[in-house]
């Protein structure tokens, strides 16, 4: 048995074949298999490893070189996807072997963060991953947006197919990458698939010739549903402009659905808006995303509060040792423990530290979840360093 990297057309008979069985209707039809070669350009920069025995691929895993915002710092992030095992080779440790090597290589190449969408969260929790919020799906009738048709809103909307509007879309998501905690985007070679498929409308909101909001969408049928993807906005005016455009479809569609971040409050958008808000988490499909730190380099220099605590990292392949986290300057400094006056101390797992860095758990919750030993005095300091903050991953892979 060997682990090796594959690329190019070799993906078709290895990682693509395994993923096809794991994630699509099976057996694959000849017409569906014939479509696989056209996906190759969108995988060209991915790192794909397989476990192989006697020339047959038993398991595969892929890392997409992405970028993610962690508390204001844009850092390289390894998006793990396409983790699949041959049905006769499952539960033999192949995925563990692949993930260890894949994350070793991505970390060594300068990716201090990693994220994924798990088939089973408890499996990836063993690798130090911690859950992130899942976007909410919001559904409502366009008739309930009627008040917006009479509203005089500043700004204007633009409307075109994503195939022509893609440069505007990409520029806007690059901007949100710099501005929004947790936000992650694909590399160019992967993201252009959205442009090339050209299966969405692109709606933008603008103010003073600057894009302030954008959403891609499709309409499934007359009298059916307008299905929008992530509603991306920088201010309430932009959100209202986009919703006002949707209101104009009252005589065309019956329902509108759109995805929003976990910290959005659709029930407060309008008076008398009958809205259904749902975040459904299920297995094996529909899990919330997970993420973790692969290197302490991700923390150095982050904007933090004025806390100071000694952290002992334990039980992890990639994060270890004892460090003093100091936020006295407003930027996190990682100090040696030698010669430092006594400070509150905590013992954290990789998942515990990742939960604090991503802002998804309070230090007390880290303790209660079994992700570390956090005494009350250390919890105070960790809370000052890493206040709760809702991350929004955005990219779906």
Phi, psi and omega in degrees: 000133180228156172248128179214163180269140177236158179200179177059214183291344178296338177299328186300320184264359182240270185295319180296318181296317180293318179294323178300318179290322186283327192237002182230166173305142188222145000291152177292139177285155177303325180292323178291316179299325181293342179280341188301319182303330182287348177275346187304317181300333182276002178241004192298329180263002179287155172255113181242126177247146175231152166265127186231140176218127181053038176081001181251136178281122181263331181202157181213153174208144185232144171241128177261123179286102185245184173228144183219147176270120175244103179052040175100347178259129177269119188231153174297138182225136177267111176272112184273129184210171175061032178279113186211148181229142174303139184301333179274356183241013183283155179061036176240011176086009183292320181294321177300315179300314181295315183295320178301312182290319181298314181287328173303311184292318180293321177296315180296334179271006172101023177256100182277355180234156174210148179216161179197169172247111192277150170281332175212111184304322183296332177294313182282341174299331178293341178261012175089006179282149178230150185290145173246160179296147176264138176303151177269144171260125184249130182231137181200169177272139177298337179298331181284353177264008188304325181299333182288337180295336180261359184277138176262098186257141176289145180100186182209165179247152172241148186218125181196169175286150182296334180300324178266330183269004185305317180303323178294316179300312183296318180297321181291318179292328173298321178294316179295329176302321181283339190252338192242126179299131177087345185294134180225145178227158180285159168294160184306316186296335178271319186293330182293351174300327176299318177293314187290324177290324176051049183252012182227153164275149174246121176249129180234149171251139182226146173220126182054044178062021179239131179291127180243353178196154179202148175206141173258147183202169173217162176243124187282332178182162175295129184079006183258233187233139168268115185254109179259150176274216184291129176276104185257117180220156177252350179199166182297327178301316180297316179299316181293324177298317180292318178294325178299319176298316179298327180299334182289356181260019185300328180262013181241321182233157181270324182223156174234134173233145182209149177265141178224158177296164184294338181265008177277148183237079183298332180294348179253006181296315185214155172286140179066022174275110176278106191231141175251122181244127186218137168234098185264124178245127183215166175234147359276353181247137177103018178285154173287155181291165177225158180206167176199162171277138173257342182210145175291348175302335180295335185267332185299122177088358179297144173292122183221173176277178189275052179261167176210124185206147173266132183239126173258117180265132188220152170073026184227151180286328190249333180243125182203166174101176180247131185218150171260122177266120184236122179249021185299332181268357185093348175237137185292127173247136177257110186253155172290149180282343182287133177077003180266132177304154181304134178225162175306145186231146177222150173251124185233145167278171176300320179294323179296314178294320179296321179298322178288317182296319179281349175080022186264342179228146170282153178306324177295320178294323175303315179296312183294330180279359181076024181260013177162169174252111187235096176297160182305319182292325177290325178299321179299314182291319179295325178292325176292318181292313188236074177298152180304137180208131186276114177278152180228101187293320180069293185299135181245114182223000000 
